[in-house]
Structures are given as C-alpha cells and as structure tokens.
Amino acid sequence: MSIWWSLHLRREAASVPLARRLLLGTMETAGVDPDICYDLSVALSEACANAVEHGGDTATEDYRVTAFIDGDTCRIEVTDSGPGFHGTSVPPAPPHTAEDRASTPAPVPTPAQAPVFAEEGRGLFLIEALTDHVRYRNRMGRPGAIVSFDKILKWRDGAALPMAS
C-alpha cells in the first residue's frame, strides 16, 4: 500500500508547523519509527521555511508540499514560485599573481559549508544530514524551485502500512 498527499499552503510562517504535523500524523499512523518521523519532520520544516522566506514575491502567495510513502521509502517535495536556484558558474582559474589572489572572491557556501557562527543558512545542510537523498532543481518552464528528498523508512513492530501490503 502507498500513501501520498499534497498541500497548497500560503507562504506564511504558520504553514510550516501545519505541514510538519500532517506529515508526523501520517507517518505515526502508518507505523514509521519515531526517529525517522523526527528526521523527516525537521527536514520538511526546513524546506517549508525556505519556501516561505525565499519562494517568491508578494504576487506569489503559496507553495506546495507533496509527500509519498511507497514501500520502504518516503519522498517529500516542496515546490515554490520564487526565483529558483541560481546556476553555478565554472570556477575561475586559480590566481597566479598576488593581485589576482587579493581580488578572488570567497567561495559561495554550499550546504555542507554552512558558516560556523551564522544564525541562518543551515536549512539545506540539515535536509542533507537528515535524509538519504536530496535533489535541488528549478521548475521547468516557470519560475520556482523544487527541493525533494528521500529517506528509507524503518517500521515499528506491528506497523499498519507494511502489514497492509
């Protein structure tokens, strides 16, 4: 048996705990291990918070969350209508002179390089740390970004969903 649900949410901070609670309730009812439930709920909260903060301007008031539990895998996708992810350019050649080295910009932080003392910028790092596979992409043919992540599920003894399969 499979379960999936999709929500269209307003880009408001109050939507983040709503999505998290729905995910937790679904996974707990299905019998997913509590540690896995917690990891996915934190990852979802971070993805939703990013959609709320970066997912568009005042004309784009919503974003979408879709969750699939199929077999022993859960996939979650958060889609917004913001500017999307900026493509990474080819890194410049290594600096050859002292002047080149002085003008070389600092590297752009990646999720694995979240600034140590930063108060924000850890969301993508947390998503990658708490899940098994993460994919970032821009929407095809329209503005927006999609963050999707998967996690292999573990089940509590007597879990409802694996027994229904």
Helices and strands as residue ranges (DSSP letters): E 2-10, H 15-30, H 34-54, E 62-70, E 73-79, H 98-103, G 111-113, H 123-130, E 133-138, E 145-152, H 160-164
